[in-house]
Amino acid sequence: MEKRWVYKQEPKQQIIEKLSKELNINEYLAKILAQRGIHTFDQAKDFFRPSLSRLYDPFLMLNMDKAVNRLTEAVFNKEKILIYGDYDVDGTTSVSLMYSFLKGFTDQLEFYIPDRYTEGYGISRKGIDHAIENEFKLIIALDCGVRAIDRAKQAKEAGIDLVICDHHLPGDELPDAFALLDPKQPGCKYPFKELSGCGVGFKLLEGFCQQNTIEKESLFNFLDLVAVSIGCDIVPIVDENRILSFYGLKKLNQSPSAGLKSLIEVSGKKNEFSVSDVVFSIGPRINAAGRLTHAKESVNLLIGDAKETSAFADNLNDRNKERREFDQTITAEALEMIASSSEERKSTVLFKEDWHKGVIGIVASRCIEHYHRPTIILTQSNGKATGSARSVDGFDVHEAISECADLLEQFGGHTHAAGLTLPLDNVEQFIDRFEEVVSRRILPEQLVPKVEIDTEIPFSFINFKTYNIMSQMAPFGPQNMSPVFGTKNVIVDTTPKVIKDKHIKGFLHAENSTKLFEFIGFGMADKLEQIKSGVPFHIAYHLEENNYMGNKSLILNLKDVRFDA
């Protein structure tokens, strides 16, 4: 699939020159910093040296005083507390953080994770019923609840106080909870709006520590869980999230909690974990239980001690293997359905009644890799059609779905991902309506995958000093991605090797130089003939370190190649 190359906006030259001089770095690195909003020495210092002392005061968050007071009262009066969370990575890490920390202060704790298939997303009636039947006095809901109008009312009528820790956008009406913590709610002046659900739970516990003069070091011991939530929930890794991720990854790599340590061991990865490694190695294993059986298995792992976590991790690893089999089978079916259609469409909506509900979101993402357009995968569950939507860069799939609201029973989500439920009889009508909405709203360039390039560089820029400075810009993730460089007119030295029939690896050099650089191009075997022709071509790539048997070298990880002038 052809991609469009987009170069990031050029910062003002005087800012680049000033940063370059003050930081004693070359202008290419200064330009990358300026593109990320770093314009002064002090901003650069904060960026390169994150500090937990710069976390915001949790009491800046609306309703934090009420939430902390109620939690303190429940802990010291030995009231029964139910910790409720969603079944995805953010939800299960949130519950594990809250449970693991609070068990040091009270034994009146229980956690509850809804069943993906029988209860669905968010606070469920069954969950509130469980709290009523077991005489819980306080429910702390994590990573969900900001739209739980009916369930908040049910809890209040039963005499149960509900504290909601959420990070999703609220609707027009807010739930009548005892305390609602959500930096995105109207009237909340908390300086950072992009915390994960686990991050909001962390701020509640930070407030609990402040009010009760508890050393925060005991809370910081759980930052590895917060870092996993931030990475897997794809929230921006800037501002407070950058600080939490930086120290959370440090904890994960140096002294992870027992559950995460067991997951690292079964993953087989030996090197240090980055945000990307968390997303692709730890996240799917935590998610696997909620997709195929029940997410309480993941919480049991994350709150377990060293004696039991190994068996839990093996179980999740097995679940993840099953998940991959479902994912591959259903993706193949979905791609065949798209290929067999003769219609030219700007959206994909597919329905098959026996597809596994737990993997349809993954399948939607896989379809976008092949057909770059907003995609919804639907299956049948409890007599309804239920689905997951994924979008392409710049297109708000949640808004598009909202234009079809009269055909739906419920929906919710974000700009790039959403979930929905509708009557089976409405599926065909929804497919047509969604296509009409997307066709009207989407821009032609949004249907072409984009490679965003930070800056064009000569190969003389590439050395270990540059790489080491660039590495200190990590952790990389949304709004602070690993830099992508562009270099024009390069030539391969010899015919590249083909790996597993789809990847290529070899050496190249600039047109006017003989200095060789190793490269790898994942999924680029189809471009081999053009690359080896001897004609100069252009590359977009990440600069990475290759460590083989203790021998370190720099390698260009190609994101795309172009053969035009």
C-alpha angles and dihedrals in degrees: 000000000000115000132205118234116223121187117211118247115278113246119223111286093230090058091050093048093046093050092045091054098042095046096035093232131128120269095252091062091043089053092052090052092048090051087058093055097262107134106150139052092247092051089050091049091053090046097050095038109042113192131197087216087072095061110121122256104266090218089070086076115094112258094007092126091055093046094048093046091051094047091048091050092049094048097048095041091050093237118168111262124196116202109206125190144163122264098244128088095272091049097046094045089048092053092044092051094049094043096045094049099043095047086073088066106032140018093204093096136120132165130218129197118184119235110253093219105039101030106022129201124340134010107342132205088237090056093053090045089054090052092049094047092049095044099241113174098195133034120194108197116199130197090358142051106078089111097034095114097151096041092050088052091049092052093047093049088052092053095250119137113227122203112189122203106186138148102193125107111273123230127236090281124050122216116257094240127155087248131358117202112189122130089210095060118107113271096021110131096187104143097229120053102180105073118139118242088259088049091058089049089050090054090053090054091044088055090048089054093048095049094046097040093243116159108255091217087080088058094043087061086076097052090108087070091050091050091052090052093049093050097044097043090055095229119159113280095219136105112358093000089057091055093046092046094047094054094034092056089046089055092044092053098041108032113356122185114267095259096049091044089057091049090051090052095051090046089064093220113143104182128075116291120246126191088266091053090051091051096047102032111028100026098058091050093051090046094047096079094053091047097051109019124351131324092224084083088065093049091049088056095046095048096038128108126242093268094064108025096082092064091044091051092050088052093051090046090055090048089052091053089053090048091053091053092052090044094052095045096048093042090054090051092047094049090049091052091052093046093050093055115097093199122106104227138174094207138039122221116167129178130192120160098217100047113122110258093212096066105034092101090055090047090052089055092048091052090053089055088062101029110030102214139100107290136196123186116198132192136170121266129164091349094307137095109249126182153170124230128204127183143203125249113292098010119110104219092179091059091047091052090048089063086063094048094120089065094049136078094205141343140170144157143098141304093277103028135033144160129221144179127201140162114276090238090062098055098095093044090048092052090055095043094048091050090051092050094047093046090053097045108034123091119226092241091055088066091061118074113245132223108199112205122200097201144335113249140182117238089247086076091065116095138117094265090058092044093050092052091046091050089061088065087073145136087083124200142111111354089007103055124168105272118265115210131199126211124179132214104018126160131205115243098214134353107297120239118252113226122201090343092285112058130064131208131182147106132290139177139198116272092249098039140062096209108120128221124190116234139183126199114195113211092001101114089112089066095053097103093054093043095051094045091092093241113131115252139180127249138201112198152152119243109231140172119245114205112189119170090335093309110122124204137157120252132189111231102203117221095180143342130214130197100191124107 
